[in-house]
């Protein structure tokens, strides 16, 4: 099964993301982006592909106590980013990787490592995906200078199951 751990967004950040998507739609008239629906906005902490239910249960048992120590996390948006660099297919709102968020990522990674799951080789990039580009988008055609920095507190980590479909993935919360 495909699952991911995510930090849910507080209302102020959620509203900011939705307004940013609206502004981008109006300003650039993107026709080749699949925009993220409001119920899919989150900060992915770690994505796990091909994991079985027994592994998920083990990880959740180990994480339960650890996550209590991570209580409230300050979320501070920064700027719009597109990635990966070579052929961008994600447009996202960057999030400041502060000590609280870094500790959450480290806690999750240590737990995953302790049960034999390999760690991601790429560095963690804290972001909120706003949309996914299709093949034809040329990101050099636009700039993102007008994004405000917004800050709010988040405190809910959720494990989601991700099921791909032709119209995008369906996310089902498994554990909070």
C-alpha positions, -999 to +999 in steps of 0.1 A: +000+000+000+010+036-005+009+058+026+023+091+038+026+110+070+015+146+068+011+177+089-024+191+084-028+228+079-043+252+103-071+273+089-051+305+083-025+286+062-052+266+044-070+299+035-037+314+023-030+284+000-065+286-015-061+323-021-027+318-037-042+291-060-070+315-070-045+343-076-023+321-098-053+309-118-064+345-124-029+359-131-014+332-153-045+315-167-028+281-164-046+255-184-021+227-179-021+225-141-041+201-119-047+223-088-047+207-054-082+204-039-087+220-005-090+187+013-056+176-002-036+205+011-010+194+037+028+192+044+040+157+035+066+146+061+073+112+045+059+092+017+061+054+018+054+032-012+049-006-010+044-009+027+022-035+043-004-031+070+017-048+097+046-024+091+022+006+093+009-007+126+044-012+140+054+023+130+023+038+144+029+021+178+064+034+179+054+069+168+025+073+192+047+084+222+073+102+201+047+124+184+034+136+217+067+153+223+064+172+190+031+189+201+027+223+183+047+233+153+050+268+139+042+268+101+056+298+082+051+300+045+078+316+024+076+318-014+064+299-044+087+272-057+086+248-087+105+215-087+123+194-096+147+218-113+152+200-146+115+194-156+093+209-130+060+192-123+051+206-089+042+242-080+043+246-042+044+270-014+077+267+005+075+263+042+103+274+066+121+243+080+123+255+116+136+235+145+101+222+155+094+209+120+129+195+116+125+176+149+092+161+136+109+150+104+139+135+124+116+117+148+097+101+119+128+092+101+144+076+132+113+056+138+112+044+101+149+035+102+145+016+134+120-008+116+143-012+086+128+013+062+154+031+041+156+068+045+150+092+016+183+102+000+170+136-012+169+164+014+136+172+029+119+202+013+091+215+035+063+226+011+026+226+004+018+213-031-006+237-048-007+220-082+009+196-106+021+206-140+013+187-171+040+183-198+035+217-216+041+242-188+071+265-192+079+278-157+104+303-170+074+323-183+063+336-149+076+350-116+063+347-081+070+379-063+037+388-046+034+360-021+029+370+015+045+352+044+019+337+067+025+320+101+002+298+122+004+268+145-002+232+135-004+202+157-019+173+139+001+146+121-021+122+100-012+090+082-030+089+049-034+061+024-029+072-012-047+055-040-038+068-075-067+072-100-069+087-134-082+120-120-056+122-092-049+104-060-076+097-033-064+102+002-079+083+031-069+091+067-058+060+085-044+074+118-042+107+135 
